[in-house]
Amino acid sequence: MEKKLLVVLVVVGLCSTAALALDPMGPPTAGLKQGQWSAGLDYAYSEGDFKHKGDYTWAIDFDDDGVYDDAYDTIKEKFELKDGKMHKAYFNLGYGIMDNVEAFVRLGGASREIKRAAHEGPSGPVADTLFDSDTGIAIGFGGKATVWEPSPELKVGVLAQASYSSAEYSVTYSGQDWIVPTEGDIDFWEMQFALGATYKLSDKFSVYGGPFYYIFDGNYDFKGSGIYDDYSMNLKGSYDIEQGSEFGGYLGAQIAVTENVAVNAECQATSDAIAFGTGLVWKF
């Protein structure tokens, strides 16, 4: 009981820190026999900052003749979107390829809320900008394999998974003399590769974890039209989301509710990100 309590306290402690959008991984070892299926639900919540690098252009119709003049050249910039909140929910389906190898696919949705703090723009101060997305699509796939089993309680395995998510934003940019409603979309691509172990503390309770490598890429594109000091204005931009790739580690716990149903919770940490995930799986 003391061991179980220690694991739960460690997991809760990790989850209380700011996070980035990492997909749940679950145990890094295979849990399905050959020909066996599983179905379940996965959920991930994260908070964090996102580094952007890109450019935007302004075009203003100073003569109000329906022809947009180039008011500014392409403006390149780097900035961070602060206090991002992201939710992901998946339905997953798994299959045992061999007794020690399984594969899975995921289908679900993702939503995000990110804020860019007030800053100085080329035409003056720009107000706080809230990026609040709709619920877009999220898909993923992966596999895991048990590569070493030194005892009935301990298994060592490898895991690889990838996901893609996309969502649309309606964002209004505003400054001292201008306001521009825009429409845009943001896309994330993520990959995780883990080497870890699952250790069974009892028939119903296991802990798992290990190191992993994380690859992240994304982009944000938008365009819109509005008013600049009583003149018509167009605004458009395109940015890469620069989180890069890095090493990390994760820790989780799994509880067997019945012989074929289990739930798990975990936290993942890299040098500048921590994420929380949970899941439920039913084997049949």
N, C-alpha and C positions, 0 to 999 in steps of 0.2 A: 504493500500500500504506500509506503514511504517513497519507493522508486517511482510509482505512478504519479504521486503528488509532485515530485521534483520535476518530472518531464512536463507536466501541465504548467507549472510555474514558469519554467524556462520558455515554453511556447508563448504564454501570455505576455511575458516580459518582452520578447522579440516583437510581438505584434503591436505593442504600444508605441512603436517608433514610426516615423514617416516612411512612406513606401512608394515603390514604383510598380508599374503593371507587369507582373510576372505571373505566368500561368501556373496553376497547381500541378505538382508532379506526382504526389502519392509515393508509395513505396517504390524504390528503384529496382526491385526484384519482381519477377513474374509471379502471379498468383492464380493463373488459370491453367488447367490441364489441357492436353491436346484435344481440340474439338469442342471445348467448353466456351460458352458465351457469357458476357456480363453486360449489364446496363446500369447506368447511374447518372448522377448529377454532380457537377463541379461548380464552385463559386469562388471568385477572387475579388478582393477589395484592395485598393492601393491609393496612396497619397504621395505626391512628390512634385518636383519641379522638372520642366522639360526645356532643354536648350534648343534654340532655333537659329538657323543660319540661312539667309536667303535674300530676296529683294522684292521691292514693290514699285509700282509706277503710279503717278497721278496724271490725269488729263483733264483740263478745265476748258469749258466753252466760254471764254471771256467775252466774246461778241454776241453770245446768246443767239447764234445763227444755226445751231444744230450741228456745228462742226467742232469737235474737241481739239483744242490746241495742246501741244506738249508743254505743260507748265513746269515739269521737273523731269530730269533724266532718271533713269533707273537708279533707285536708292538701295544700296546693299547694307545689311545690318545683321548683328547678332543680338539676341535677347533671350531672356528666360520667361516662361509662363509659370507663375507661382501657384502654390497650393492646389495642384491638380488632384482631382478625385476621379477614380475610375472603378466601374463595376463591370464584371464579366460573369455570365452564367452560361453553362454548357449542359447539354444532354450528351452523354458519351456512350459508345458501344465498343466493347472489346471482344477479342477472339483469341483463343489459345492455339497458336500455330504448332507449337510443340509443348511438351510438359514444362519446359523452362524458357519458352519464348512466347510473347503475346504482342498483339498490335491493337491499336484503338483509333477511333475517329471521334471528333467532337463537332457539335453544331449548336450555336446559341447566339447570344447578343451581347453588345457592349455599349456602355454610355460613359460620357466623360464631362467633367466640369472643370475648367481651368481659367485662371484670371491673370491678365497682364496688368501690372500696376501702372498708375499714372506716370507719364514720362514726357520728355521734351521732344516733340516732333519737328519736322522741317518748317512747319508753318505756325509753331507755337505749342503750348501744352496740350497733351492728349489725356483724356480722362481715363479712369479705370475701365478696362474692357473685359467683359465676362464672356467666356466661350462655353456655352451650355449646349451640348449636343442632343440629338434625338438618340433613340436606341437603334444602333446599326448592327450589321451582321458580324459574327465572329465564328471562325471555323478553325479546326486544328486536327492534327493527327500525330501519331508517334508509335513507339514500341519500347519494350523493356525485356531484358533477359537475365536470368540467374546464371552467373558464370562460376560460382564457387559456393559450396555448402559444407563447411567444415564440421558442422554439428546440426542436430535437428532444430536447435534454437536460432542459429545464426546463418544468414544467407547474404551473399555479396552479389550485386548485379550492376547492370548498366542501363541507362535510359536515354532516349533521344526523342524530342518532340518539337513541333513547330506550330505556329498559329498566325492567322491574319485577321485583322479586325478593321472595320471602316465605319465612320459615322459622319453625318452632315451637321453643319453648324449654321445658325443664323446669328450673325454678330453685327452690332452697330458700333462703328468707330465715330468718335466725336472729339472736337476741340473747341477752341474759343469762337471760331467763325464758321465751323463746318460740321456736318453730320452726314455719315454715309452708312446706310444699311447694306450689309454684304451677305452673300451665301457662299459657303465653302465646305470642303470635306477634308477629313484627316484620315490617314491610313497608317497602320502599324504592322510591321512584320517582326516576329520574335522566334528565336530558336534557343533551346536549352539542351545541354548534354551533361549527364550526371553519372558519377560513379559512387555507389553507396552501399549501405548494408541495412538489412532488416533484422532486428533482434526481438525474439518472442520472450516476453517476461512472464506470460501465463498463457493459457489456452485462449483467452479472450483479449489480451492486451499486448500490443507490440509497439516498439519505437523504431524509427528509421531516419536516415539522413546521410549526408556526405557532401563532397565538393561538387560544384557544377560550373559549366562555362555558359555564358549568356551572350547572345548576339541580338542586337536591336537595331531596327531601321524604321524610318517613318517620313512622311511628308504631309505638308498642309498647303492647300491651294484655295484661293478665294477671289471673288470679284464682286463689285457692286457699284451703284451710282447713287449720288445724293446732291447736296447743296454746299457750295463753298462761297460764303459772303454774297448770297443771292444769285450765284452763277451755278450752272450744272457742272457736276464733276463725276468722273469715273475713277475707280480705285481697284487695282488688282495686284496680287502678289503670289509668290510661291516660295516655300521654305522647306528645307530638310530639318528633321528633328534629330538632333545629334546626341544620342546617349551612348553610342558605340557598343563595344563588346568588353566583357570583363569576367573575372572569376568570382565565385561566391560559394556559399555553403547553405545547407538547409537542414531543418530538424522537424520531425513530425511524430504524431502518435496515432495509432489506429486501434479501434475497439470493435470486436466482433459482436454484433447485436444478436444475430442468430448464426446458424451454421453457414448460411449463404449470404448474409447481409452484414456489411461492415461500414463504419463511418470513420473519417480521419480529419485531422486538422494539422496545419503546418505553417512554418514561417521560413522565408528565404531571405538571405542577406548577401549583398555585394559590397564593394567599397563605399558606395554612395546610395544604396537603395535597400529597402526591406519590404517584403510583401507578405500578405496573409492569404491562405487558401483553405478551403474545406471541401469535402466530397462525401458522396454516398455511393456504394456499389452493391449490386445484387448479381450473384453468380447463378447461372442456370444451365 
